[in-house]
Amino acid sequence: MATTVIPQGGGSDHQRKPGFGAWLCLAPMLGWLILFVVVPAVLLVIMSFAERGTLGRVVYNFSFDNYVRLFGSWPILKIFLISIWYAFLTTVICVVVGYPVGYFIGRLPERWRNLGLTLVMIPFWTSFLIRTYAWVSLLSKEGLINGTLMSAQLIPAPIAMMYTPFAVVLGLVYNFLPFMILPIYTSAERLDGAMIEAAYDLGAGPVRAFSQVIIPLTQPGIAAGALLVFVPAIGMFAITTLMGGGTNPTIGEVIYNQFVKVGDKPYGAAIGTVLMALFLLTMWLMRLTRKET
């Protein structure tokens, strides 16, 4: 009887190190990351240890004063917490609303999937500022929603919807919802239908099959979507400025004001560095959670 010897490690053909050609193909992406991600991040960290000089100039004297000032300021820390809460609430709503949509499109017959994706991508055909201004006109006291409700005599006076936490979260959800739907769609599209049928054959009901089979198999899409929504939602300032009106400031607005209006760039850089550390911590926790599951 012939004996087949299987080399340990799965064979050398599948474990070859990338050659020069592979690194050459990656060179444009690596160059872009270094130039537009790594270098600005390093400059931001360096500036966070500087001091504000006269006329808003940056004096590069190594000091922790900006961080002491930051962590000793309860109003700034409170704005951090509010920003995290807005981002968390936005992520939860996007999961609740986006999961059924992404799953439905992913399980559609192949000829209908492109149409479903097109409908999801339609908001990207226009600038997010235009879409946000559209919501401003809808939610204002003289807007379409208040006008319709008053014409139908459902309300006696206009409802103050603009410049409220409701308006801020609505604007964030509307703009970031597609970023939740697309990863979930990808996971649902790859979902093996035989696994669901096997769960039903073994006596699982719809609720149990959904919670113990479908959700775990599509969890990578949920995690990716949560990361794509939560991280940028914390630092978003354009939407929160337009729909919050400055009455409910977020950390992105504070950083913008420090760089543009106040002129205290080192302090703004310190806040930005802490925010960047929060981003990295979120990504690390997401990765750790995925490894455990």
C-alpha positions as CSV (number, residue, x, y, z in Angstrom):
1,M,0.0,0.0,0.0
2,A,1.4,3.3,-1.0
3,T,1.7,5.9,1.7
4,T,1.2,9.6,1.0
5,V,3.3,11.9,3.0
6,I,1.7,15.3,3.7
7,P,4.3,17.9,4.4
8,Q,3.8,19.8,7.6
9,G,2.8,23.4,7.4
10,G,0.4,22.9,4.5
11,G,3.0,22.9,1.8
12,S,5.5,25.5,0.7
13,D,3.5,26.6,-2.4
14,H,0.9,28.3,-0.3
15,Q,3.2,29.9,2.2
16,R,5.6,31.7,-0.1
17,K,6.6,35.2,0.9
18,P,5.4,38.0,-1.3
19,G,7.9,38.9,-4.0
20,F,9.0,42.1,-5.4
21,G,6.1,42.3,-7.8
22,A,3.6,42.0,-4.9
23,W,5.3,44.8,-3.0
24,L,5.4,46.9,-6.2
25,C,1.6,46.5,-6.5
26,L,1.2,47.6,-2.9
27,A,3.5,50.6,-3.2
28,P,0.9,53.1,-4.3
29,M,-1.4,52.2,-1.4
30,L,1.4,52.2,1.1
31,G,2.6,55.5,-0.2
32,W,-0.9,57.0,0.1
33,L,-1.2,55.7,3.7
34,I,2.2,57.0,4.7
35,L,1.6,60.4,3.1
36,F,-2.0,61.1,4.1
37,V,-2.4,59.0,7.2
38,V,0.8,58.3,9.0
39,V,2.5,61.7,8.4
40,P,-0.5,63.9,9.4
41,A,-1.0,61.7,12.5
42,V,2.6,62.1,13.6
43,L,2.5,65.8,13.0
44,L,-0.7,66.0,15.0
45,V,0.9,64.2,18.0
46,I,4.0,66.4,17.8
47,M,1.9,69.6,17.7
48,S,-0.1,68.4,20.8
49,F,3.1,68.8,22.9
50,A,3.7,72.3,21.7
51,E,2.5,75.6,23.1
52,R,0.5,78.5,21.7
53,G,2.6,81.6,21.0
54,T,1.7,85.1,20.1
55,L,-0.7,85.7,17.3
56,G,-1.6,82.0,17.3
57,R,1.8,80.8,16.4
58,V,2.9,77.3,17.4
59,V,5.9,77.1,19.7
60,Y,7.5,73.7,19.8
61,N,8.4,73.4,23.4
62,F,7.8,69.9,24.7
63,S,5.1,70.1,27.3
64,F,2.2,68.1,28.7
65,D,0.2,71.3,29.5
66,N,-2.3,70.7,26.8
67,Y,-3.2,67.2,28.1
68,V,-3.3,68.5,31.7
69,R,-5.7,71.2,30.6
70,L,-7.7,68.7,28.6
71,F,-8.2,66.1,31.3
72,G,-8.7,68.7,33.9
73,S,-11.6,70.3,32.0
74,W,-14.9,68.7,32.8
75,P,-16.8,70.6,30.0
76,I,-14.5,69.1,27.4
77,L,-14.7,65.6,28.9
78,K,-18.5,66.0,29.0
79,I,-18.5,66.9,25.3
80,F,-16.4,63.7,24.7
81,L,-19.0,61.7,26.5
82,I,-21.8,63.3,24.5
83,S,-20.0,62.6,21.3
84,I,-19.5,59.0,22.2
85,W,-23.2,58.7,23.2
86,Y,-24.3,60.2,19.9
87,A,-22.0,57.8,18.0
88,F,-23.2,54.8,20.0
89,L,-26.8,55.7,19.5
90,T,-26.3,56.2,15.8
91,T,-24.6,52.8,15.5
92,V,-27.4,51.0,17.4
93,I,-30.1,52.6,15.2
94,C,-28.1,51.9,12.1
95,V,-27.8,48.2,13.1
96,V,-31.5,48.0,13.9
97,V,-32.6,49.7,10.6
98,G,-29.8,48.5,8.4
99,Y,-29.7,44.8,9.2
100,P,-33.1,43.9,7.8
101,V,-32.3,45.9,4.6
102,G,-28.8,44.5,4.2
103,Y,-30.0,40.9,4.9
104,F,-33.0,41.3,2.5
105,I,-30.9,42.6,-0.4
106,G,-28.3,39.9,0.3
107,R,-30.9,37.1,0.0
108,L,-32.6,38.5,-3.1
109,P,-32.3,36.6,-6.4
110,E,-29.0,37.6,-8.1
111,R,-30.8,39.6,-10.8
112,W,-32.4,41.9,-8.2
113,R,-29.4,42.5,-6.0
114,N,-27.9,45.2,-8.2
115,L,-31.1,47.1,-8.1
116,G,-31.2,46.9,-4.3
117,L,-27.6,48.1,-4.0
118,T,-28.4,51.0,-6.4
119,L,-31.2,52.1,-4.2
120,V,-28.9,52.1,-1.2
121,M,-26.2,54.0,-3.0
122,I,-28.5,56.7,-4.4
123,P,-27.8,59.1,-1.4
124,F,-24.1,59.0,-2.4
125,W,-25.0,60.6,-5.8
126,T,-25.2,64.0,-4.0
127,S,-23.0,65.7,-1.4
128,F,-23.8,64.9,2.2
129,L,-24.0,68.7,2.8
130,I,-26.8,69.0,0.3
131,R,-28.6,66.0,2.0
132,T,-28.1,67.6,5.4
133,Y,-29.4,71.0,4.2
134,A,-32.5,69.1,2.9
135,W,-33.2,67.8,6.4
136,V,-32.7,71.4,7.8
137,S,-35.5,72.6,5.5
138,L,-37.7,69.6,6.4
139,L,-37.3,69.9,10.2
140,S,-37.4,73.7,10.6
141,K,-40.4,75.4,12.1
142,E,-41.4,76.6,8.6
143,G,-40.5,73.4,7.0
144,L,-42.5,70.7,5.2
145,I,-43.1,68.5,8.2
146,N,-44.4,71.2,10.5
147,G,-46.4,72.7,7.6
148,T,-48.0,69.4,6.8
149,L,-48.9,68.6,10.5
150,M,-50.4,72.0,11.0
151,S,-52.4,71.9,7.8
152,A,-53.8,68.5,8.9
153,Q,-54.5,70.2,12.3
154,L,-52.5,67.5,14.1
155,I,-50.5,70.1,16.0
156,P,-51.5,73.6,17.1
157,A,-48.0,75.1,16.7
158,P,-44.7,74.2,15.1
159,I,-42.6,71.6,16.8
160,A,-39.0,72.6,17.6
161,M,-37.1,69.7,15.9
162,M,-34.0,71.6,14.7
163,Y,-31.0,72.2,16.9
164,T,-31.9,69.3,19.2
165,P,-30.2,66.0,20.0
166,F,-33.0,64.3,17.9
167,A,-31.9,66.3,14.8
168,V,-28.2,65.5,15.4
169,V,-28.8,61.8,15.7
170,L,-31.2,61.8,12.7
171,G,-28.6,63.5,10.5
172,L,-25.9,61.1,11.6
173,V,-28.1,58.0,11.0
174,Y,-29.3,59.2,7.6
175,N,-25.7,59.9,6.4
176,F,-24.1,56.8,7.9
177,L,-26.8,54.2,7.3
178,P,-25.4,53.0,4.0
179,F,-22.1,52.2,5.6
180,M,-23.9,49.7,7.8
181,I,-26.1,48.2,5.1
182,L,-23.3,47.4,2.7
183,P,-21.1,45.2,5.0
184,I,-24.2,43.4,6.3
185,Y,-25.2,42.8,2.7
186,T,-21.8,41.3,2.0
187,S,-22.1,38.8,4.9
188,A,-25.7,37.9,4.0
189,E,-24.8,37.3,0.4
190,R,-22.2,34.8,1.4
191,L,-24.5,33.1,3.9
192,D,-24.9,29.4,3.2
193,G,-28.6,28.6,2.9
194,A,-27.9,25.0,3.7
195,M,-27.0,26.1,7.3
196,I,-30.4,27.7,7.8
197,E,-32.2,24.7,6.3
198,A,-30.2,22.4,8.6
199,A,-31.3,24.5,11.6
200,Y,-34.9,24.1,10.7
201,D,-34.5,20.4,10.1
202,L,-33.1,20.0,13.6
203,G,-36.1,21.6,15.1
204,A,-35.1,25.2,15.4
205,G,-37.8,27.8,15.0
206,P,-37.5,31.1,13.1
207,V,-36.4,33.0,16.2
208,R,-33.8,30.4,17.3
209,A,-32.5,30.0,13.8
210,F,-32.1,33.7,13.5
211,S,-30.4,34.3,16.8
212,Q,-28.1,31.2,16.8
213,V,-27.4,30.7,13.1
214,I,-28.0,33.8,11.0
215,I,-26.7,36.4,13.5
216,P,-23.4,34.6,14.3
217,L,-22.8,33.9,10.6
218,T,-23.4,37.6,9.6
219,Q,-21.6,39.0,12.7
220,P,-18.5,40.0,10.7
221,G,-20.7,42.3,8.6
222,I,-22.3,43.8,11.7
223,A,-18.9,44.4,13.3
224,A,-17.5,46.0,10.1
225,G,-20.6,48.2,9.8
226,A,-20.4,49.2,13.4
227,L,-16.8,50.2,13.0
228,L,-17.5,52.2,9.8
229,V,-20.4,54.1,11.6
230,F,-19.1,54.5,15.1
231,V,-15.6,55.8,14.4
232,P,-16.5,58.7,12.0
233,A,-19.6,59.6,13.9
234,I,-17.6,60.6,17.0
235,G,-15.6,63.2,15.1
236,M,-18.2,64.4,12.6
237,F,-18.8,68.1,13.0
238,A,-20.4,69.3,9.8
239,I,-23.7,67.5,10.4
240,T,-23.8,68.3,14.1
241,T,-23.0,71.9,13.5
242,L,-25.8,72.3,10.9
243,M,-28.4,70.3,12.7
244,G,-27.3,70.9,16.3
245,G,-26.8,74.6,15.8
246,G,-24.0,74.7,18.4
247,T,-26.4,74.1,21.2
248,N,-25.3,70.5,21.5
249,P,-21.6,70.7,20.5
250,T,-19.6,67.5,19.7
251,I,-15.8,67.0,20.0
252,G,-15.4,67.5,16.3
253,E,-16.8,71.0,16.6
254,V,-14.5,71.7,19.5
255,I,-11.4,70.7,17.5
256,Y,-12.6,72.8,14.5
257,N,-13.1,75.8,16.7
258,Q,-9.6,75.5,18.3
259,F,-7.9,75.3,14.9
260,V,-10.0,77.8,13.0
261,K,-11.7,80.3,15.4
262,V,-9.7,80.3,18.6
263,G,-6.3,79.7,17.0
264,D,-5.0,77.4,19.8
265,K,-3.7,74.7,17.5
266,P,-1.7,72.8,20.1
267,Y,-4.7,72.4,22.3
268,G,-6.8,71.3,19.3
269,A,-4.1,68.9,18.4
270,A,-4.1,67.4,21.9
271,I,-7.9,66.9,21.7
272,G,-7.4,65.4,18.2
273,T,-4.7,63.0,19.5
274,V,-7.0,61.8,22.3
275,L,-9.8,61.3,19.8
276,M,-7.4,59.4,17.5
277,A,-6.4,57.2,20.5
278,L,-10.1,56.5,21.0
279,F,-10.4,55.5,17.4
280,L,-7.5,53.0,17.8
281,L,-9.0,51.7,21.0
282,T,-12.3,51.1,19.4
283,M,-10.7,49.2,16.5
284,W,-8.7,47.1,18.9
285,L,-11.7,46.2,20.9
286,M,-13.6,45.3,17.8
287,R,-10.8,43.1,16.6
288,L,-10.5,41.5,20.1
289,T,-14.2,40.7,20.1
290,R,-14.0,39.1,16.7
291,K,-11.1,36.9,17.8
292,E,-13.0,35.7,20.9
293,T,-16.1,34.8,18.8
